[in-house]
Structure formats: C-alpha cells, structure tokens
C-alpha cells in the first residue's frame, strides 16, 4: 500500500513538473515572446491565459509588463538661447509597445526581462539627454514668466517628446525599438550660480528703472498739481482783490452821503458816537472811573440835558479844536466849549 502511494506521488510530481515545463500563463497586463532555440517567433503572444510550449531548452518564454513606466533623468545643465545656464531634471513615461522588437533590440543584455528594461532605460536616458537640447531654442524669460499662461515650458516638453520620436543617427526611432514614449515632463529647474547672479542683477536694475519711472511720474503729477494750485490761488486772489475794490468803492459811495451829513452837523455826529460808545461800554461788566470831561462821556454829567428844549441836541463838551476840523463849524463849536458843566482843558486830544 505504501509503495503504491509513493508511486502515485512520484507520478503526480512528474506530471506537475512536466506541466510547469510545457505550460505558461500570460496576464492581461503582459505580452510574451516565445523563442525556439533562442530564435523569437514571428508574432508575440498578446492573449492572456494559459498557453502551451515545448520544454526548455527547446522553447522559452520572455514576458514583458506593458504598463507605463517612469524614467527619471539626472540633473543636466542646459544652455538657453540668451546664453543662460539652467539645471533641469526631466522624467519620461514610456512602455513596451512591441514586445517582439523590444526583445530583438535588448535581449543581448541578459536572459531576464529586468535586464532588458535596464538596457532600454540606459538608451532612453541617452536619447532624453540629447532631446533636452531643445532648451537652447528658448530664452530664459520665455520659459519662466510671471504669467503662467505665457510660459513656454509645455511647448518645450512637447518638442522634447517629438524629438524622442524622431530617428537617430542610425535611422531608428523608438518605434523600431518596440518602445512608445507617452509623456515628457520637467519636474525641477534650478538656476546655475552665474545665472542666479545675473538674474538678480537684472531684477535689481529693473526695480531701479521702475522706481525711477514712478518717481518721475510722481514729480510730473506733483508739478502739475502745484501749477494748478498756484493758478487757482492767483485767480482767487485776483477775484478777491477785485471784489474788495468793488465793495470798497461801493462802501465809499454809500458812506459819502453820511459823511456829507456829518460834515453839515458835526455835533450830531459826536452825539451818535457817544451813544455807540455807551452801548459798547455798558453792555459788558466793567467798572470805569472817568470824569465827565472825557470824550464820549459828556452825557453822563448831571446837568448834561438840563435846560434843553424839545428837539434840541445837547452841546458837545469836546475841546473847540476837535470841532474846528469841520469847515464852517468853528464858530458854532466855540460856544459849545463854554456850555454849563464843561471843564476847560488845555490837554491835547487823545
């Protein structure tokens, strides 16, 4: 019984080993190349599922993952059209498009698919470095601008991708290698030290130029404001002076008739001025100790209004020489000086 079990287990193991050597499976993300004595078949195996083959070394299978792969390049110094140095890092998204051509091109790197991928990435890295020379067709200010929509970085990436698809010096393109380049991107850009210094100097000069332009514009605006203000000031002053002369002339005309009346009756004028002085003086809380002979206070004398008839103006108690200034009134003013209650004074009027 044990012998039968051992024989059965041996048969199962041999069958499993035989099935492993004569079958292979292909995933839906893979494509395979079947080789017979090292020579690839005319068509790759593209259908997924379980497949049959002759045991090794008659036939062998090499499977490639056809999903996208990312190749990151090293930082490379590039020269722009305006002779500026920049350090660029790019990446390439690629995949195996034709596994048969891919196998024919890179199978000499080793027996494993990983060896083929490594060899393909070395070739792609060299091609990408050569394609990055498209940077020399753009100026630095075209690639990096304050307005993101005006930058030509996307255009540069498209030109690098197109350059990868063009034939090389041997007349072969990526398609002939079984590779499809899907996307090229610039993920990092640094300025070289000399470029950084030049850019900083240019930025400083640009800021100085803008500052001078703003200062000049400000001075021009300030000068225009000052000129306008001076013009307005002069116009207002001229108008005010003219208006003042008009008012003064009108006042002189209107005052002329009153002055004429006052010259005809200077005693009335003095009387009215004394009344105004009393109003102004007694309207405030003040204490004055003055004699009745003080100009303007003659009406405060006890007998200032005594002996007057109705309608008669009280005689002025001012010195005669104060009234002699009115033409034709000196003779009339002299008796007023000797009126009752008047106090002769030899002092000059103050």
C-alpha positions in Angstrom: 0.0 0.0 0.0 2.8 2.4 0.9 4.6 1.5 -2.3 1.5 2.4 -4.3 1.2 5.7 -2.6 4.9 6.5 -3.3 4.5 5.6 -6.9 1.4 7.8 -7.1 3.1 10.7 -5.5 6.0 10.4 -7.9 3.7 10.3 -10.9 1.9 13.5 -9.6 5.2 15.2 -9.1 6.4 14.3 -12.5 3.2 15.4 -14.1 3.4 18.8 -12.2 7.0 19.2 -13.3 6.0 18.3 -16.9 3.1 20.7 -16.8 5.4 23.5 -15.5 7.8 23.0 -18.3 5.2 22.8 -21.1 2.8 25.5 -20.0 3.0 29.2 -19.2 0.4 31.9 -18.4 0.1 35.4 -19.6 -1.6 38.2 -17.6 -3.8 40.8 -19.1 -1.0 43.4 -18.3 1.7 41.4 -20.1 2.8 40.3 -23.5 5.1 37.4 -24.2 7.8 36.5 -26.7 8.1 32.7 -27.5 11.6 31.7 -28.7 12.6 28.4 -30.2 16.2 27.5 -29.7 16.8 31.2 -29.0 15.0 32.5 -32.1 11.9 34.6 -31.5 8.6 33.7 -33.1 7.2 35.9 -35.9 4.4 37.2 -33.6 4.3 37.9 -29.9 1.8 36.3 -27.6 -0.7 39.0 -26.8 -3.7 37.0 -25.5 -3.8 36.4 -21.8 -4.4 33.0 -20.3 -2.8 29.6 -20.1 -0.5 28.6 -23.0 1.5 25.5 -24.1 5.1 25.3 -25.3 7.8 22.8 -25.7 10.0 22.2 -22.6 13.2 24.2 -22.1 15.6 24.4 -23.9 13.6 23.8 -27.0 11.3 26.8 -26.3 11.5 29.6 -23.8 9.1 32.5 -22.9 10.0 36.1 -22.0 7.1 38.1 -20.6 7.1 41.9 -20.6 4.8 44.2 -18.5 3.2 46.6 -21.0 2.1 49.1 -18.3 3.6 52.6 -18.2 7.0 53.0 -16.6 8.7 56.2 -15.4 12.3 57.1 -16.2 13.7 59.9 -14.0 16.7 61.7 -15.6 19.6 63.2 -13.7 20.1 66.9 -13.4 21.6 68.3 -16.5 22.9 71.8 -17.3 21.3 73.3 -20.4 22.0 76.5 -22.3 19.2 78.8 -23.3 19.1 80.9 -26.4 20.1 84.0 -24.4 23.2 82.2 -23.0 21.8 81.4 -19.6 22.7 78.3 -17.7 19.9 76.3 -16.1 19.9 72.9 -14.3 16.9 70.8 -15.5 15.5 67.4 -14.2 13.1 65.7 -16.5 11.1 62.4 -16.5 9.9 60.2 -19.3 6.8 58.0 -19.2 7.3 55.0 -21.5 6.0 51.5 -22.1 6.8 48.4 -24.1 4.6 48.7 -27.2 6.0 46.0 -29.4 7.5 43.1 -27.3 9.0 41.3 -30.3 11.0 44.4 -31.4 11.8 45.1 -27.8 13.2 41.6 -27.4 15.2 41.7 -30.6 16.8 45.0 -29.5 17.6 44.4 -25.9 17.8 40.6 -25.4 21.6 40.7 -25.6 21.6 42.5 -22.2 20.6 39.2 -20.4 18.0 36.5 -20.1 15.7 38.2 -17.7 13.1 40.9 -18.6 14.6 43.2 -15.9 17.9 43.1 -17.8 16.1 44.2 -20.9 14.3 47.1 -19.0 17.6 48.3 -17.6 19.3 48.3 -21.0 16.3 50.1 -22.5 16.3 52.8 -19.8 20.0 53.4 -20.4 19.3 54.0 -24.1 16.2 56.2 -23.3 18.3 58.2 -20.8 20.8 59.0 -23.5 18.1 59.9 -26.0 16.4 62.1 -23.4 19.6 64.0 -22.7 20.1 64.6 -26.4 16.5 65.7 -26.8 16.8 68.2 -23.9 19.0 70.3 -26.3 15.7 71.7 -27.5 16.0 74.1 -24.5 18.5 76.1 -26.5 15.7 77.3 -28.8 14.1 79.3 -26.0 15.1 82.3 -24.0 15.0 82.2 -20.2 12.2 84.8 -19.9 10.1 82.7 -22.4 10.3 79.7 -20.1 9.8 81.5 -16.8 7.3 84.3 -16.7 5.0 85.8 -14.0 2.1 84.8 -16.2 1.8 81.0 -16.1 -0.2 81.0 -19.3 2.5 82.8 -21.2 5.3 80.3 -20.2 6.6 78.0 -23.0 7.6 75.1 -20.7 4.7 73.0 -22.0 5.8 73.7 -25.6 9.4 72.7 -24.7 8.1 69.4 -23.2 6.2 68.7 -26.4 9.3 69.4 -28.5 11.4 67.1 -26.4 8.8 64.3 -26.8 8.7 64.9 -30.5 12.5 64.8 -30.7 12.5 61.4 -28.9 10.2 60.0 -31.6 12.4 61.2 -34.5 15.0 58.8 -36.0 18.5 58.8 -34.5 21.9 58.8 -36.4 21.3 55.1 -37.4 17.8 56.0 -38.8 16.0 54.1 -36.0 13.3 55.6 -33.8 11.7 54.5 -30.5 9.1 52.6 -32.5 11.8 50.5 -34.1 12.9 49.6 -30.5 9.4 48.5 -29.6 9.1 51.4 -27.2 6.4 54.1 -27.0 7.2 57.4 -25.3 3.9 58.7 -23.8 4.9 61.8 -21.8 7.9 64.0 -21.1 7.8 66.4 -18.1 10.1 68.9 -16.5 9.8 68.4 -12.7 12.6 70.6 -11.5 14.5 73.6 -12.7 17.4 75.3 -10.9 19.4 78.3 -11.9 23.2 78.0 -12.1 25.1 80.3 -9.8 26.2 82.6 -12.6 22.7 82.7 -14.0 21.3 83.4 -10.5 23.6 86.3 -10.0 22.8 87.7 -13.5 19.1 87.3 -12.9 19.4 89.1 -9.5 21.3 91.9 -11.1 18.8 92.2 -13.9 15.9 92.2 -11.3 17.7 94.9 -9.3 18.2 97.0 -12.4 14.6 96.5 -13.4 13.4 97.5 -10.0 15.6 100.7 -10.1 14.2 101.5 -13.5 10.7 101.1 -12.3 11.4 103.2 -9.2 12.8 106.0 -11.3 9.8 105.9 -13.7 7.4 106.0 -10.8 9.4 108.9 -9.2 9.3 110.8 -12.5 5.6 110.2 -12.9 5.1 111.4 -9.3 7.2 114.5 -9.8 5.3 115.3 -13.0 1.9 114.9 -11.3 3.1 116.9 -8.3 4.3 119.7 -10.6 1.0 119.7 -12.4 -0.8 119.9 -9.1 1.4 122.7 -7.9 0.9 124.6 -11.1 -2.8 124.2 -11.0 -2.9 125.2 -7.3 -0.8 128.3 -8.0 -3.1 129.2 -10.9 -6.2 128.7 -8.8 -4.6 130.7 -5.9 -3.8 133.6 -8.2 -7.2 133.5 -9.8 -8.9 133.5 -6.4 -6.7 136.4 -5.1 -7.4 138.4 -8.3 -11.1 137.8 -7.8 -10.9 138.7 -4.1 -9.0 141.9 -4.7 -11.3 143.0 -7.5 -14.3 142.2 -5.3 -12.7 144.0 -2.4 -12.2 147.1 -4.6 -15.8 146.9 -5.8 -17.0 146.6 -2.2 -14.7 149.4 -1.0 -15.9 151.6 -3.9 -19.5 150.8 -3.1 -18.9 151.5 0.6 -17.2 154.8 -0.2 -20.2 155.8 -2.4 -22.7 154.8 0.3 -20.6 156.4 3.1 -20.2 159.6 1.2 -23.7 160.7 1.8 -23.4 160.0 5.5 -20.1 161.8 5.7 -21.7 164.8 4.0 -24.5 164.8 6.5 -22.0 164.5 9.4 -20.0 167.4 8.0 -23.1 169.5 8.0 -23.8 168.7 11.6 -20.7 167.6 13.5 -22.4 167.9 16.9 -24.9 165.2 15.8 -22.1 163.0 14.7 -20.4 163.4 18.0 -23.6 162.7 19.9 -24.2 159.4 17.9 -20.7 158.3 18.5 -21.1 158.9 22.2 -24.3 156.9 22.2 -22.5 154.0 20.5 -19.6 154.2 23.0 -22.0 153.9 25.9 -23.8 150.9 24.3 -20.5 149.1 23.8 -19.1 150.0 27.2 -22.1 149.2 29.4 -23.0 146.1 27.5 -20.1 144.4 29.4 -19.4 144.1 33.1 -16.8 146.8 33.5 -16.0 149.5 36.1 -14.8 152.8 34.8 -13.8 155.9 36.9 -13.7 158.8 34.5 -14.6 162.4 34.5 -17.4 163.9 32.5 -14.8 165.8 30.5 -13.6 162.5 29.0 -14.5 162.4 25.3 -17.6 160.3 24.9 -18.8 160.6 28.5 -20.2 164.2 28.5 -23.8 162.8 28.6 -23.1 161.3 32.0 -22.8 164.8 33.6 -25.7 165.6 35.9 -26.6 168.7 34.0 -25.9 167.3 30.5 -29.5 167.5 29.5 -30.8 170.3 31.7 -32.2 173.4 30.1 -32.7 171.7 26.7 -35.9 172.4 24.7 -37.6 169.6 23.0 -35.7 168.6 19.8 -32.5 170.4 20.9 -29.2 168.5 20.6 -27.1 168.7 23.7 -24.0 170.8 23.1 -20.7 169.0 22.8 -18.2 169.2 25.7 -15.2 168.4 23.4 -12.4 170.9 23.1 -13.1 173.6 20.5 -10.2 172.5 18.3 -11.8 169.0 17.9 -14.8 170.6 16.3 -12.8 173.1 14.2 -11.9 170.4 11.8 -15.4 170.7 10.2 -15.4 173.6 7.7 -17.7 176.4 8.7 -18.4 175.0 12.1 -15.5 176.5 14.1 -17.7 179.5 15.1 -20.5 177.3 16.2 -18.3 174.9 18.2 -16.6 177.7 20.2 -19.7 178.5 22.4 -20.2 174.8 23.0 -17.0 174.6 24.8 -18.3 177.0 27.4 -21.5 175.2 28.0 -22.6 174.5 31.6 -20.8 171.6 33.1 -17.9 171.8 30.7 -14.4 171.6 32.1 -11.8 173.5 30.2 -8.8 171.5 29.4 -5.5 172.6 27.8 -4.5 168.9 27.1 -4.2 167.7 23.5 -6.9 165.3 22.4 -6.0 161.7 22.8 
